[in-house]
Amino acid sequence: MTNTGWHRADIVAAVRKKGSNLAQLSLRHGYCVSALRTSLGYPRTPSNRIIADFIGVPLHELWPQWFDAAGELIGPKTRRRRRRPRGEGHTNPPGKSSRKRGRA
């Protein structure tokens, strides 16, 4: 059996039991209202750390699939897709435009 960490509802409940909510906690730390709520669904180290510190539970216990025992992110960092520079990749044959021409 693998440890999947805490369920997101349990994390929200723990924050509420401590007398706050994710929106208040976000604003208190200078983030937008939804920042900590969205960090429940994917690894966002600064936001996840705020939640873990507030409820007094280590990052790796809340999200063992994302963080190791040292609190470091496991695996590759999120990568953005590299965009091709303009002009590379698919091109139209000479004399053909990708834009539709209006009627005359």
N, C-alpha and C positions, 0 to 999 in steps of 0.2 A: 504494500500500500504506500503510495507516495503522498507526501505532505503538500497539499495545495495551498496552505496558508489560510488566512481568514477570508470569510465571505464578505463581500462589500457591504452588505446590510449589517453585519456584525461590527465592522469598522465604523460605520455611520452611528450605530447605536452606542458604541464605546465613546465616541466624541460627544454625543448628546448626554451620556451619563456623567461626563466630566463638566457639563454645564455650558456647552457651546454647540455650534453646528458648523458644517463645512464652509458655508458662505461667510459667517462671521470670522472664522479662522483665516479664510482667504484674504478678506479685507484687512484684518489685523496685521497680516504680513506683507501687505502692499500688492497683492495679486487681485485679479478680477474675481467677481463673485463665483464664477464657475470653475476656477482653476483647480481647486482641490477635489471637487467632484469629478472632473474629467480624469484626474490622476488615479482614480480608483480603477480605471479600465486599461491603463497602459503605464509603463514605467516612466516616471518623470521625477528624477531623484530629488530635486529641491522640494517639490510639493509633497512627495511621499514621506520625506524626512520630517516635514512640519507635522504631518498627521501622526507619525510614529512617536515623535518627541512629545506631542501633546497628550497622547494616551499612555505613554510610558512603556511602549512595546518596541523591540528592535525591528528594523526594516526587514531583516531576513525571516523573522517570525510571521510578520503580516503577509509578505510577498516572497516566499522562498524561491519561486520560479523566476524572480527578477533580480534578487539581491543575495549576495553571499554573506557569511557570518561577519565579515568586516564592514558590511554596509555598502559594498561596491556593486555596481551593476554587472550582472552576469551576461556574457556573450557579446556579440557585436553591437555597437551603438546603432541607433536608428540612422539609416542612410537615406539621403534624398536621391531620387533618380536624377542622373546627370542628363541635362537637356542637350540635344545636339545644337551646335551653332547654326544660325540661319544659313541656308544654302547647302547644307549637307543632308544626306538622306534621300528621301523620295523627291524626285523632280519630275516635272511634266515634260513630254517630248517638245522639241523646239517648235515654236509657233502656237503652242497650246497654253492657255492660261488656266489657272486653277479657279479663277473668278468667273462667275456667270456674267455674261454680257446682257445688258438691258436691250429691250426691243427698240428699234429705230423708228 
